[in-house]
Amino acid sequence: IMKKILLTLIILISLTACESKKSNSTKKNVAEIETTISDSETELTELETEAKLRTEINDQYLAELSKCSQNVNAVTDFNGKTEFWRICENENGKRIIQIDSHQETVLYEEVYYEQNGELIYAEESIKYMPINHYTLQPWTCQFYAENGKLISLMSLGHGKTEDDEWNPEIIFEMHKNRIAELNKIENE
């Protein structure tokens, strides 16, 4: 990113020098350069802030996950397939819900990490994995949220994120549906 900013500055300075010979409007050109520098610094700061937040959330999630037992807590068939649930609730108001299922040739994995009932991290994976095979063609997307809003996502592989119609905000609806299903488990 810094190389891109420097290259932009060099080009703008070159253009400014040429334009100022033509128009003698050095002040205008300097103002444009300062605006471009400011915009680039803002963009860099936003990217740095987003990366820092993702790192903090990942660290929190992994710390909480290390405290959890990996035993299956529930098995459901709410969605027409057998799903295995692992629920980890810690005393500090943090909860991790992991749901896995395998249907035909696909392994589905979902993770929801909450703090005081608010979703702050989610992960969805879809892996083509026929019986008696290793994983083929995986797709994973990590979602980072703050104050009920999606602030970042990271996606790897081929899957939903390649579809122009896909809306990443759907993760909040998925989470809401999973919480409703969790409540059904607890009440039965």
PyMOL commands that set and color helices and strands:
alter all, ss='L'
color gray80, all
select helices_A, chain A and resi 2-23+26-66+160-162+170-187
alter helices_A, ss='H'
color red, helices_A
select strands_A, chain A and resi 74-76+83-89+94-103+106-115+118-128+136-146+149-157
alter strands_A, ss='S'
color yellow, strands_A
deselect
rebuild
show_as cartoon
